[in-house]
Amino acid sequence: NSIIKAISATENIKAIQVYDLLGKLIFGKNNINQKQFTITDIVPGNQALIIKTKLENNQTVVKKLVY
């Protein structure tokens, strides 16, 4: 499956950035304003990614993902 889903249970997602392990930004999106967001622009390659999600209450959530 080549989809990455970001889901927030309480707050709307304000922005999302996806980085590789070297810190290079490979995907970014602002002004999402939804509780769920799907990323389909990244090609899977058995790589480690860092997903940084900013919520509308300015809380930042960082997760690691092997994709």
C-alpha positions as CSV (number, residue, x, y, z in Angstrom):
1,N,0.0,0.0,0.0
2,S,1.5,3.3,-1.0
3,I,-0.5,5.6,1.2
4,I,0.5,7.5,4.4
5,K,-2.5,8.6,6.5
6,A,-2.3,11.1,9.3
7,I,-5.3,11.0,11.7
8,S,-6.0,13.3,14.6
9,A,-8.7,12.3,17.1
10,T,-9.4,15.7,18.6
11,E,-7.8,18.7,16.8
12,N,-7.7,19.5,13.1
13,I,-4.3,19.1,11.4
14,K,-2.9,22.5,10.5
15,A,0.3,21.4,8.6
16,I,2.3,18.3,7.9
17,Q,5.9,17.8,6.8
18,V,7.7,14.5,5.9
19,Y,11.5,14.3,6.3
20,D,14.0,11.6,5.4
21,L,16.6,10.6,8.0
22,L,19.1,13.2,6.7
23,G,16.6,15.9,7.5
24,K,15.7,16.7,3.9
25,L,12.1,17.8,3.5
26,I,10.5,15.4,1.0
27,F,6.8,16.5,1.4
28,G,5.1,19.5,3.0
29,K,1.5,20.8,3.1
30,N,0.0,23.7,5.0
31,N,-3.6,24.8,5.7
32,I,-5.0,21.3,5.8
33,N,-7.8,22.1,8.4
34,Q,-9.0,18.5,8.5
35,K,-8.8,15.7,11.1
36,Q,-7.4,13.2,8.5
37,F,-4.9,13.7,5.7
38,T,-3.6,11.2,3.1
39,I,-0.2,11.5,1.4
40,T,0.1,9.6,-1.9
41,D,3.1,11.6,-3.4
42,I,5.9,9.6,-1.8
43,V,7.2,6.5,-3.5
44,P,7.7,3.6,-1.0
45,G,11.3,2.4,-0.8
46,N,11.9,0.7,2.5
47,Q,13.1,4.0,4.0
48,A,12.8,5.6,7.4
49,L,10.7,8.8,7.4
50,I,10.0,11.4,10.1
51,I,6.5,12.8,10.0
52,K,5.9,16.1,11.8
53,T,2.3,17.1,12.2
54,K,1.2,20.5,13.6
55,L,-2.3,20.7,15.0
56,E,-4.5,23.7,15.2
57,N,-3.8,24.2,19.0
58,N,-0.1,24.5,17.9
59,Q,0.8,21.1,19.4
60,T,3.4,19.3,17.3
61,V,3.4,15.5,17.0
62,V,6.5,13.7,15.5
63,K,6.3,10.1,14.5
64,K,8.8,7.8,12.8
65,L,7.7,5.5,9.9
66,V,9.5,2.8,7.8
67,Y,7.9,3.2,4.4
